[in-house]
Amino acid sequence: MINKNVISGLLLFSISILIGPYLMGPFATETLGPAQMKVFTEARELQRAQIAYEEAADATAKAEAADQVAIAAGKTTIEGLKFGQVESRWGNFKFSHAHGNLQGLLNILVGLVLAQLMIATKFREAISWLFILGSWGHAGFFIVGNFLVTENRELWFFFLSNTKFGGGLLILGLWSLLVAVILHTRKKKA
């Protein structure tokens, strides 16, 4: 019998493992790197404007230099905020990558453990589905949410990633698995 937890775990693990090359490849080189460089460029312009302000000889030159400092500070702030959004998305991808990998492996392990336990079939099925739905409802939502996020759809990602549904099912599954192991141990002793 092929265990559905093992299949689900392998599927979740394989999907989340694919995020790794995306994190290190296109996302890092095409999105994260350029955003970081824009912040550095604007920060250099701000430094130049500050130096020009300090070196300005008369009041007119100081006023013009002060305007340039204000413009450069605004641009630096804007680019910093944009970079913060990109870096936040980078963090979300890393989070979903790690959780998907771990919960995929957890599902594989649970499938192997459940196959060895002498417990009621309905209880085994309930535990199995708690882990499958919990993993996909937790890590799966993060993975899906990351790929659906655009600048205008942050609410969609927020809904998917902040639900307590998946995590709650995983905790309930862990407690149920603990009870199953205790029951199995008692049956073996008797």
N, C-alpha and C positions, 0 to 999 in steps of 0.2 A: 504494500500500500504506500503510495506517495503521499507524504504529509503536506497539507495545504500551507502550514506555517513555513515549512522549508521552501516551498515554491514562492510564497509571498515574500519571505525574507531575501531570497536570491534576487527576486525582481526588484525590490526596494533597494537592495545593496547595489545592484548593477546600474540602476537609474541614478542613484546618488553618486556613485563612483564616477559617472560621466561628467559630473559637475566639476570635478578636479581639473581636467584639462582645460575646461572653459575658464576657470578661475585663473589658471596660470598662463593661458594663451590669449585669446581675443579680448577678454574682459580686462586683463592686466595691461596689455599693450595698447589697445584701442580706446579704452575708457579711463581706467585709473591713472595710467602714466601721463597722458595729455592733460587731464584735469589737475594733476599735481604740478606739472610744469607751468600751467597758467597761473597758479597761485604763486609760485616762485618768481615768475616774470613780473607779476604785478607788485610783489613785495620789493623787488629790486627797483622798480619805478618809484615806489613810495620812498625808498631810501634816497634815491637820486633827488627827488623833490624836496625831501627834508634837508639834504645837504645844500641844495640851491637856496632854500629859505634861510638857512643859517649863514650862508655866505653873501646874501643879498646886502647891497650897500645902502640903498636909500629906501624910503617908505613905499614908493611905487613898485620897486622890484620885490620888496618883501610882500606886498599885497598880492602881486601876480604869483609869486612863489607859494604863498599861503593857499591860493586857489588851486594850484597844481597839487599841493599836499592833500587838500580835501578831495580832489578828484581821484588821485592815486589811492588814497585811503578807502574811498568808496568802491573803486574797482577791486582792490585787494579783498575787501570784505565780501563783495559779491562772489568773486572767484573762490574765496574760502568757503562760503556757504554751498556753492555748487560742488566743490570738492567734498565737503562734508556729506552731501547727499550721495555722491558716488561711493565714498568710503563706507557709508552706512549700507548701501546696497551690496558692496563687497563683503561686509560683515554678515549680512543676511544670507548670502550665498555660502559663505564658509559655515555658518550655523546649520543651514539645511544639508550641506554636504556631510558634516560630522554627524548630525542626528540621523540622517538617512542611513549612513554606513552602520552606525551603532545599533539602530533599531532593526535594520535588516539582519545583522548578525544575531541580535537578540531573538528575533523570530525563528531563525534557523535553530538556535540552541533550544528554544522552547519546544519546537516541533520534535527535536530529538529526545528531549526529556519526557514530553507527553507520551511518546511512543513506548516508553519504558514503564510508565506508571500503571498500576493495577487500580483503576478508579472507574466509576460509572461512565458510560459512554457519553451521556448527556452533559455531565460535568466536564469531561475532557473537551467536548465540542464547544461548550461555553467559554472555557479558558482559551481555547484556540482562537475563537472569534474575537475575544477581548483583545488579544495581542495583535491580531491582524488589523482589526478596525482601529485600535489605538495607535499602532505604528503608522498606518496610512493617514489617520486623522491628525497625527502630530507632524511627523517628518514629511509625509506626503503633501500636506497643506503648505508647508514651508517651501518645498520644491516647486509645486505648482504656482504658488504665490509669487515666487521670485521670477518666474518666466512670464507671468502675466502683468507684472508691474511695469507701468509706464509713468511718465510724469503726471498724467491725469487720472491714473487709476490706483492711487495709493490706498484708497478706502477698501478696494477689493482685497489687496494683500493684507491690510490690517485685519479684515474680517477673518480671512483664512488662517493667518498665523497666530492670532491672539485668542482663538477659541480654546477652551479648556477641555473640549471633547476628547481629543486624542490622548492627552496626558492623563486625564481622569480614567479613561479605559485601561491605559497601561498600568496605572497604580492598582486599579481593581483586579486586573489580570495577575499582577505580581502577588497580591494578597491571596487570590484564588489558587494560584500555583503553590503558594506556601501551604495552604490547607490541603491541597491534593498530595503534596509530598508527605505531610504528616499522616494523612489517611493511608497512603501507600506503605509508609513505614510501620504503622500499626497492623496492617493486614499481613505484612511479611513476618512480624513477630508472632502473630497468632497462629 
